[in-house]
Amino acid sequence: MNDILRALIRALVSQLHPRMLALTVLPFVLATLFWGGLLYFTWDPVMTAARQMLQTSVFTGWIYGALDWLGLSSLRAVVAPLFVVAVTIPLAVASLLLFIGVWSAPAAVRFLERAYPDLAKAKGGSLMGSVWHSVSSTVVFLLLVLISLPLWLVPPFFALIPPLLWGWLTYRVMTYDTLAEHASPDERRIIMRRHRTSLLTIGVVVGLLGSAPTLLWVSSAAIIFLFPFVLAGALWLYVLIFIFSALWFGHYCLLALARLRAERGAPSPAAGPEIIELAPSDVRRIEDGGAGPR
């Protein structure tokens, strides 16, 4: 837990750096233009298809019956738009996480390298490996979203399921990307196995932070009429949260890698003879924010 908190504090400090704040601009602009344009040109046919699909759904019939029983029949009209919103936001955010994992996370790790100047690079990951890992994890995530989607509209599940799913996806994507440059494949597998609970904890906390935009659009039916602005605001919040998660995972994973190499007491086979051996005293200096080996 101390390592999680230590990495959290360092990530918060790093997040305030102008370079890290600048990393939020490009993903936000690209995601907003893509999804905003897509919804602008396809909103009517998407809504028509959603209404037709929901008319034959048993779950929708149950929702309509509950609304009628509560005397809220007028809210039937917002069920289809709310369903489209519930599908669109996870898709938009998943694509955003994919882009950040491939482009922003490596930039964040390069920013963190000055805190770990003597941690040699084993280059156990690649751009194609990052893309494949992110895409495959995102596909699994989207399948889980589709399976659990009806529960997203029912309290209190809309506050419980998204953090767990986002936590798992963030853990999978960010762990690979933050270790891709410095760790060998063997080192990455060891760290993911040894620190799985801590990494999942960080992922779930990030998922809870990511629930804030979700709670925004499920809080009121009136949000539907402001959906373009809500989507843009949600995307910016998600970009900020994902950049922060890259910094949090980066600090935690790089420190775990330094400890693993100090524990082994020998250079990583995948990195060659240039890897510097870190003694336990050196690791302590890194933890305290000091210099590397003397």
C-alpha positions as CSV (number, residue, x, y, z in Angstrom):
1,M,0.0,0.0,0.0
2,N,2.9,2.4,0.7
3,D,4.1,1.9,-2.8
4,I,0.7,2.6,-4.2
5,L,0.4,5.8,-2.2
6,R,4.0,6.8,-3.1
7,A,3.3,6.4,-6.8
8,L,0.0,8.3,-6.4
9,I,1.7,11.3,-4.9
10,R,4.4,11.3,-7.5
11,A,1.7,11.0,-10.3
12,L,-0.2,13.9,-8.9
13,V,2.9,16.1,-8.9
14,S,3.8,14.9,-12.4
15,Q,0.2,15.6,-13.7
16,L,0.6,19.3,-12.9
17,H,3.6,19.7,-15.2
18,P,2.8,21.7,-18.3
19,R,4.1,18.9,-20.6
20,M,1.7,16.4,-19.1
21,L,-1.2,18.9,-19.4
22,A,-0.3,19.4,-23.0
23,L,-0.6,15.7,-23.6
24,T,-4.4,16.0,-23.0
25,V,-5.0,18.3,-26.0
26,L,-4.4,16.1,-29.0
27,P,-6.4,13.0,-27.8
28,F,-9.3,15.3,-26.7
29,V,-9.4,17.1,-30.1
30,L,-9.2,13.9,-32.2
31,A,-11.8,12.0,-30.1
32,T,-14.2,15.0,-30.1
33,L,-14.0,15.6,-33.8
34,F,-14.3,11.9,-34.7
35,W,-17.2,11.0,-32.4
36,G,-18.9,14.4,-32.7
37,G,-18.9,14.1,-36.5
38,L,-20.0,10.5,-36.4
39,L,-23.0,11.2,-34.2
40,Y,-23.9,14.4,-36.2
41,F,-24.2,12.5,-39.4
42,T,-25.7,9.2,-38.1
43,W,-27.9,10.3,-35.1
44,D,-31.3,9.9,-36.9
45,P,-30.6,6.4,-38.3
46,V,-29.0,5.2,-35.1
47,M,-32.0,6.4,-33.1
48,T,-34.4,4.7,-35.5
49,A,-32.5,1.4,-35.2
50,A,-32.3,1.7,-31.4
51,R,-36.0,2.3,-31.1
52,Q,-36.8,-0.7,-33.3
53,M,-34.5,-2.9,-31.3
54,L,-35.8,-1.8,-27.9
55,Q,-39.4,-2.4,-28.9
56,T,-38.7,-6.1,-29.1
57,S,-36.6,-6.3,-26.0
58,V,-38.1,-8.0,-22.9
59,F,-35.9,-5.8,-20.7
60,T,-37.3,-2.6,-22.3
61,G,-40.8,-3.9,-21.7
62,W,-40.0,-4.3,-18.0
63,I,-38.7,-0.7,-18.0
64,Y,-41.8,0.7,-19.7
65,G,-44.0,-1.2,-17.3
66,A,-42.1,0.2,-14.3
67,L,-42.4,3.8,-15.7
68,D,-46.1,3.3,-16.3
69,W,-46.6,2.0,-12.8
70,L,-44.8,5.0,-11.4
71,G,-46.8,7.4,-13.5
72,L,-43.8,8.4,-15.5
73,S,-45.0,7.3,-19.0
74,S,-43.7,10.5,-20.5
75,L,-40.2,9.2,-19.9
76,R,-40.6,6.4,-22.4
77,A,-39.3,8.8,-25.0
78,V,-35.9,9.1,-23.4
79,V,-35.2,5.4,-23.0
80,A,-33.9,5.0,-26.6
81,P,-31.7,8.1,-26.5
82,L,-30.4,7.1,-23.1
83,F,-29.6,3.6,-24.5
84,V,-27.6,5.2,-27.4
85,V,-25.8,7.4,-25.0
86,A,-25.0,4.4,-22.8
87,V,-23.5,2.6,-25.8
88,T,-21.7,5.6,-27.3
89,I,-19.7,6.7,-24.3
90,P,-18.0,3.4,-23.6
91,L,-17.1,3.1,-27.3
92,A,-15.7,6.6,-27.4
93,V,-13.8,6.2,-24.2
94,A,-12.4,2.7,-25.2
95,S,-11.1,4.3,-28.5
96,L,-9.7,7.1,-26.4
97,L,-7.9,4.7,-24.1
98,L,-6.5,2.9,-27.1
99,F,-5.0,6.1,-28.5
100,I,-3.6,7.2,-25.2
101,G,-2.1,3.8,-24.5
102,V,-0.3,3.8,-27.9
103,W,0.7,7.5,-28.0
104,S,0.3,9.3,-24.7
105,A,1.5,6.6,-22.3
106,P,4.9,6.2,-23.9
107,A,5.3,10.0,-23.8
108,A,4.4,10.0,-20.1
109,V,6.9,7.3,-19.4
110,R,9.6,9.2,-21.2
111,F,8.8,12.1,-19.0
112,L,9.2,9.9,-15.9
113,E,12.6,8.6,-17.0
114,R,14.4,11.5,-15.3
115,A,13.2,10.1,-11.9
116,Y,14.8,6.7,-12.8
117,P,17.9,7.8,-14.8
118,D,19.9,4.5,-14.3
119,L,17.1,2.1,-15.1
120,A,18.2,0.7,-18.4
121,K,15.9,-0.1,-21.3
122,A,15.3,-3.7,-22.2
123,K,12.8,-2.8,-24.9
124,G,10.6,-5.8,-24.3
125,G,7.6,-4.2,-26.0
126,S,6.8,-2.7,-29.4
127,L,4.3,-0.4,-31.1
128,M,2.6,-3.3,-32.7
129,G,2.6,-5.3,-29.5
130,S,1.0,-2.3,-27.7
131,V,-1.6,-2.0,-30.4
132,W,-2.4,-5.7,-30.3
133,H,-2.5,-5.8,-26.5
134,S,-4.8,-2.7,-26.4
135,V,-7.1,-3.9,-29.1
136,S,-7.5,-7.4,-27.7
137,S,-8.1,-6.1,-24.2
138,T,-10.6,-3.5,-25.6
139,V,-12.5,-6.2,-27.5
140,V,-12.9,-8.2,-24.3
141,F,-13.9,-5.1,-22.4
142,L,-16.6,-4.2,-25.0
143,L,-18.0,-7.7,-24.8
144,L,-18.3,-7.4,-21.1
145,V,-20.0,-4.0,-21.5
146,L,-22.6,-5.4,-23.9
147,I,-23.3,-8.3,-21.6
148,S,-23.7,-6.0,-18.6
149,L,-25.2,-3.0,-20.4
150,P,-28.8,-3.5,-19.1
151,L,-27.6,-3.2,-15.6
152,W,-25.9,0.1,-16.4
153,L,-29.4,1.7,-16.3
154,V,-30.4,0.2,-12.9
155,P,-29.2,1.7,-9.6
156,P,-26.8,0.9,-7.9
157,F,-25.2,-1.2,-10.7
158,F,-24.4,1.8,-12.8
159,A,-22.0,3.0,-10.0
160,L,-20.4,-0.5,-9.5
161,I,-20.0,-2.1,-12.8
162,P,-18.2,0.7,-14.8
163,P,-15.4,1.1,-12.3
164,L,-14.7,-2.6,-12.3
165,L,-14.6,-2.9,-16.0
166,W,-12.6,0.3,-16.6
167,G,-10.2,-0.8,-13.8
168,W,-9.5,-4.1,-15.5
169,L,-9.1,-2.5,-18.9
170,T,-6.8,0.3,-17.6
171,Y,-4.7,-2.2,-15.7
172,R,-4.2,-4.3,-18.8
173,V,-3.4,-1.5,-21.2
174,M,-1.3,0.7,-18.9
175,T,0.8,-2.0,-17.4
176,Y,2.0,-3.1,-20.8
177,D,2.6,0.4,-22.1
178,T,4.4,1.7,-19.1
179,L,6.8,-1.3,-19.1
180,A,7.2,-1.7,-22.9
181,E,10.3,0.4,-23.1
182,H,12.2,-0.6,-20.0
183,A,11.2,-4.2,-19.1
184,S,11.9,-7.4,-20.9
185,P,8.9,-9.7,-21.6
186,D,10.0,-11.9,-18.7
187,E,10.3,-9.0,-16.4
188,R,6.9,-7.7,-17.4
189,R,5.2,-11.1,-16.8
190,I,6.9,-11.3,-13.3
191,I,5.8,-7.8,-12.3
192,M,2.2,-8.4,-13.5
193,R,2.1,-11.7,-11.6
194,R,3.6,-10.4,-8.4
195,H,1.9,-7.1,-8.3
196,R,-1.5,-8.0,-9.9
197,T,-3.5,-7.0,-6.8
198,S,-1.8,-3.6,-6.4
199,L,-2.1,-3.0,-10.2
200,L,-5.8,-3.9,-10.2
201,T,-6.3,-1.7,-7.2
202,I,-4.8,1.3,-9.1
203,G,-7.0,0.4,-12.1
204,V,-10.2,0.2,-10.0
205,V,-9.4,3.6,-8.3
206,V,-8.9,5.0,-11.8
207,G,-12.2,3.4,-12.8
208,L,-13.9,5.1,-9.9
209,L,-12.5,8.4,-11.1
210,G,-13.8,7.5,-14.5
211,S,-17.3,7.0,-13.1
212,A,-17.7,10.7,-12.5
213,P,-18.5,11.4,-16.2
214,T,-20.8,8.3,-16.2
215,L,-22.7,9.6,-13.2
216,L,-23.1,12.9,-15.0
217,W,-25.1,11.5,-17.9
218,V,-27.2,9.0,-15.9
219,S,-28.1,11.7,-13.3
220,S,-30.9,13.3,-15.4
221,A,-32.9,12.7,-18.6
222,A,-32.3,16.4,-19.4
223,I,-28.6,15.5,-20.1
224,I,-29.7,13.9,-23.3
225,F,-30.6,17.2,-24.8
226,L,-27.1,18.5,-24.0
227,F,-25.4,15.3,-25.1
228,P,-22.9,16.9,-27.6
229,F,-21.6,19.1,-24.8
230,V,-21.8,16.4,-22.2
231,L,-19.8,14.0,-24.5
232,A,-17.1,16.6,-25.1
233,G,-16.8,17.3,-21.4
234,A,-16.7,13.6,-20.5
235,L,-14.0,13.0,-23.1
236,W,-11.8,15.7,-21.7
237,L,-12.3,14.3,-18.2
238,Y,-11.4,10.8,-19.4
239,V,-8.3,12.1,-21.2
240,L,-7.1,13.8,-18.0
241,I,-7.9,10.7,-15.9
242,F,-6.1,8.3,-18.4
243,I,-3.0,10.5,-18.5
244,F,-2.9,10.6,-14.8
245,S,-3.3,6.8,-14.7
246,A,-0.4,6.4,-17.1
247,L,1.7,8.5,-14.7
248,W,0.5,6.4,-11.7
249,F,1.1,3.1,-13.3
250,G,4.4,4.4,-14.7
251,H,5.8,5.4,-11.3
252,Y,4.6,2.1,-9.7
253,C,5.8,-0.2,-12.5
254,L,9.2,1.4,-12.9
255,L,9.9,1.2,-9.2
256,A,8.8,-2.4,-9.2
257,L,11.2,-3.1,-12.1
258,A,14.1,-1.4,-10.3
259,R,13.4,-3.6,-7.2
260,L,13.2,-6.8,-9.4
261,R,16.6,-6.1,-10.9
262,A,18.1,-5.3,-7.6
263,E,16.6,-8.6,-6.2
264,R,18.0,-10.6,-9.1
265,G,21.4,-9.0,-8.7
266,A,22.2,-9.5,-12.4
267,P,21.4,-7.8,-15.7
268,S,18.3,-8.8,-17.6
269,P,19.2,-11.3,-20.4
270,A,17.0,-9.5,-22.9
271,A,18.7,-6.2,-22.4
272,G,22.3,-7.2,-22.8
273,P,25.3,-6.0,-20.8
274,E,24.4,-2.3,-20.8
275,I,21.8,-2.8,-18.1
276,I,23.1,-1.3,-14.8
277,E,22.8,-3.4,-11.7
278,L,20.9,-1.7,-9.0
279,A,21.8,-2.4,-5.4
280,P,19.1,-2.2,-2.6
281,S,20.6,1.1,-1.4
282,D,20.2,2.5,-5.0
283,V,16.6,1.5,-5.0
284,R,16.0,3.2,-1.7
285,R,17.5,6.4,-3.1
286,I,15.2,6.2,-6.1
287,E,12.2,5.7,-3.8
288,D,13.3,8.9,-1.9
289,G,13.6,10.8,-5.2
290,G,17.4,10.9,-5.1
291,A,20.0,10.1,-7.6
292,G,20.9,6.6,-8.9
293,P,24.0,4.5,-8.2
294,R,27.2,6.2,-7.2
